[in-house]
Amino acid sequence: MSFAAFTLKKHLLNGHVVLARRRDSPRSTKVWGPSPRNQVHEFRLRGPDDVDEEVADWLREAYAVGQQKHLASRGDKTK
């Protein structure tokens, strides 16, 4: 399952992560949900200083969603 994507522009990086919950941040440009367990969080990074602990935390959480660990934590024993 895809958990993140990035598009490099001339002076910025557009990206999104897929989380199992809505996570509010003023840095999100858009949050939308294709399903209750998949909330897409779009964001924009303008430089290396924008990659901080918050962004790292989004990626850690999204990677776990990509591995579908959020399903096992809800009692899904199919994996």
C-alpha positions as CSV (number, residue, x, y, z in Angstrom):
1,M,0.0,0.0,0.0
2,S,1.3,3.5,-0.9
3,F,1.9,5.6,2.2
4,A,3.5,8.8,0.9
5,A,4.3,10.6,-2.3
6,F,6.3,13.6,-3.3
7,T,6.5,15.9,-6.3
8,L,9.6,18.0,-6.7
9,K,8.9,21.6,-8.1
10,K,11.5,24.2,-8.8
11,H,11.5,25.8,-5.4
12,L,9.5,23.5,-3.2
13,L,8.4,19.9,-2.6
14,N,4.7,19.0,-2.6
15,G,3.9,15.8,-0.7
16,H,1.3,13.8,1.0
17,V,1.1,11.0,3.6
18,V,-1.7,8.6,4.2
19,L,-2.6,8.2,7.9
20,A,-5.2,6.1,9.6
21,R,-6.6,9.2,11.3
22,R,-7.1,12.9,10.7
23,R,-4.2,14.8,12.2
24,D,-4.6,18.5,12.2
25,S,-1.6,20.7,11.5
26,P,-1.4,24.2,10.2
27,R,1.2,22.9,7.8
28,S,-1.4,20.7,6.0
29,T,-2.6,22.3,2.8
30,K,-5.5,19.8,2.5
31,V,-6.8,16.7,4.3
32,W,-9.2,14.4,2.7
33,G,-10.4,10.8,3.3
34,P,-10.9,8.2,0.6
35,S,-12.0,5.9,3.4
36,P,-12.4,6.1,7.2
37,R,-9.1,4.4,7.8
38,N,-7.2,6.4,5.1
39,Q,-6.8,10.1,5.6
40,V,-4.6,11.8,3.0
41,H,-2.6,14.8,4.4
42,E,-1.2,17.1,1.7
43,F,1.7,19.5,2.6
44,R,4.4,21.7,1.0
45,L,8.0,21.9,2.0
46,R,10.0,25.0,1.0
47,G,13.4,24.0,2.1
48,P,15.5,21.6,4.3
49,D,14.6,23.4,7.5
50,D,11.0,22.4,6.9
51,V,11.9,18.7,7.5
52,D,11.7,18.6,11.2
53,E,10.4,16.2,13.9
54,E,6.8,16.8,12.9
55,V,7.4,15.7,9.3
56,A,9.5,12.7,10.5
57,D,6.6,11.7,12.7
58,W,4.1,11.9,9.8
59,L,6.4,9.7,7.8
60,R,6.8,7.1,10.6
61,E,3.0,7.0,11.1
62,A,2.4,6.8,7.3
63,Y,5.0,4.0,6.9
64,A,3.1,1.9,9.6
65,V,-0.1,2.5,7.7
66,G,1.6,1.4,4.5
67,Q,2.5,-1.8,6.3
68,Q,-1.2,-2.0,7.5
69,K,-0.2,-2.1,11.1
70,H,-3.2,0.1,11.9
71,L,-5.4,-2.8,10.9
72,A,-3.8,-5.2,13.3
73,S,-4.1,-2.7,16.1
74,R,-7.9,-2.7,15.6
75,G,-8.2,-6.4,16.1
76,D,-7.8,-7.5,12.5
77,K,-6.0,-10.9,12.6
78,T,-5.9,-11.5,8.9
79,K,-2.3,-10.3,8.5
